[in-house]
Amino acid sequence: MKTARVLIQSGDVLVAALLGALVATENAEPLFPTNGETTRDALLRLRPNAVLINGESDDAADERALGAAMMIGATIVLYGPARARPRMEELRTRYGARILQLPVVPGQLGPLLAPSG
């Protein structure tokens, strides 16, 4: 079985590292943008199966980044705390994104990374 590749977008290196560890527990390969690389450019360079995007960040509403994810067929997973839920719900409706509400419950991420359809 091919290992899923998951791009992690976070402005906080600690959050990115923790999400990377969580992704690894799902037998997936965590990927990260290079320093200064946009989420869109990282998506086009790495072509991951899924992308985790901070639901409170500007990237969560960046049509270029989300469009790139859709173009390469990556599953979009927005993550954030309960206070970000309304914004993430709007983006879920608009882009078919999935939502990972923090804090995460063990086993919650795997099903969200699975391909659609």
N, C-alpha and C positions, 0 to 999 in steps of 0.2 A: 504494500500500500504506500502510495506516495505521501510524503510528509507535507502538510499544509504550510505555506509560508505566509506569515502575518506581519504586515507593516504596522509599527506602533508610532503614532504621532502624539507627542506630549512636549509641552514647553518646560516641563520639570523633569530633570534627569532621574531623580529618585522614583517618581511615578512611572517613568518609562522603564526603569530597571525592574520595578515590582511587577508591572504588566508583562514584561518580557519573561520573567520567571513563571508567571501564571500561564502564559502561552506555552512555555516549555513543558509544564505539567500536563498539557493536553497533547503531548507528542507532536507539537507544531514548532516550526522554526521562527523565532522572533527576528524581525528585521527592523532597522532604524534608518532614518534619513541621515545623511552626512551633515556635518556642521554647516549651517546656513542654507541647506537644501530645502526647497519648498516641498510640501506634501505631494503636490501634483508631480513635480519632477521626480521625487522618490518613487511614486507609483509607476511612472512611465519607465524608470530605470530598472526597478526590481520586479515589476509585474507580479505582485503577491496574489494569493488566493483571497485574502481578506485584509482589511485595514481597520485598526482601532483608532478612532479620532475622538479627542476630548470634546465632549458636547458643549462645553463652555468656551471653546476657543473660536477664533475667527475662521479657522479651517473648516469647522463644522458647517458653516454657511457659505463656504467658498465654492461657487459653482464650477470653477475650473478644476479644483481638487476632486470634488464629488463626481463631476463629469468624467474625469480621467479614470476614477475607480469604476464607474459604470462601463466605460469604454473597454476596459481590460477584463471586465467580468468579475471584479473583486467584490466580495461581500463587505458591505459597509456596516461597521459596528460603532455606534456612538456610546461613549462611556462618560459617566459623571454622577455627581451626587443627586439626591432627590430634588434639590432646588433647581437643577437643570432639566428636570423631566419635561416641563411644558415645551421648552425649546426643542428638546430631542424628539418629542412626539410629533411636533410640526415637521421636523426634518425627516422623520420616519415616513410620514405620509407622503411628503414630496419626493423623496429619493429611494424609498423602499429599504431604508436603513433598519438595522436591528439595534436594540438598546441593552446596554449592560449598566445597570445601576450599581453604584458603589455604596457601601462595601460589597464585595463579591462573596457569594456563597459557593463553597466547593462544588464543582461539577456544573456550574452555571455557564461558563464560557464555551465549553466544547460544542454544545448544540448551536450556539450563535455563530460559530465559525464554519459550520457545515454549509456546503453550497446550496443555493436556492433550487427549487424545482426538483 
